[in-house]
Each structure stands twice: as C-alpha cells, then as structure tokens.
C-alpha cells in the first residue's frame, strides 16, 4: 500500500477530488494545532491544503452525504 493509499484509508480522504474546476490528487497531510490534520492535494498550479468540508463538497452527492468522517 502506498503512502497516499494509507492516508486515504486512515483518514477517509479520497485519492482524487474535483475542486475549483480541476482534478486534484492526495499527496500528503498537514499537521494542525490540537493534533488535527488536513489533507494536501496536488492541483495543476501546485499543492494546497483542502479541509474536510471542501473535500465533502467536491464529492458527488451520494458519496458526500454518506462519507462519514473525512
């Protein structure tokens, strides 16, 4: 299992999202205060932190509604 696949499995983040008109691919995580983490996705213009609510919004409705914790 690749590092990306481990992140996806551990945190429930999809390997690929479509946001801001572009496909983006999970590449890493960003440590936040309080022991929380956020996903880092690679967009055509570079890497960007994508927060859980943005991830859910980028999923098709049927996935976003029943996705559980991201």
N, C-alpha and C positions, 0 to 999 in steps of 0.2 A: 504494500500500500504506500503510495506516495505521500509526501508531506501535505500537499493540497487535499488529498483524499482523507487524510487523518483529521485535518481541520474541519472539513465538511462533515465528517461523521461525528466528531466530538461536539461541535457547536451547532450543527444543523444548518450550516450555511451552504447554499447551492454552489456548485463549481462554476456555474456560468449564470449571469444575470443580464437583463437588458434594461439599462437605465440611461436617462438623458440622451436617448436616441442612439445608443451604442451598446454593443455586446461588451461585457467586462468579465474577466476571469479571476477567480480567487487565487491570490498569491501568498498571503501571509496574514498575520494578525497584529494589531496594535494594542499594547497594554495601556489600560486607562487607570485612573485613580480608583481606589476602593477594590482593587482586584478584578475589575471588569475588563473585558476585551471587546474589540471591534474588528470587523473584517477589513482587509485591504484587498481591493480589486484592481486589476490592471485594465485601464481604459486605453483607447488609441493615443491619447495625449499624455499618458503616464499613470502612475499608481495613485489611488485615492482611498481614504477610509470611507467605508459605507456602513452606516448604522443600521441596526435591526429593522427600524421602521421603513427605511429606504429599501432594504432587501425585500421585505414583505410586499411593498408597493410595486416592486419590479417583477413579482411573480404573477403568473396567470391567476385569476380569481379563485379557482378551485384549489390551487396549491397554497396561496396566501391565507385563505380562510382556515385551513386545517393544518397549517405548517407547524404548530406547536411553538416551542421556544426556539429562537434563532440565535 
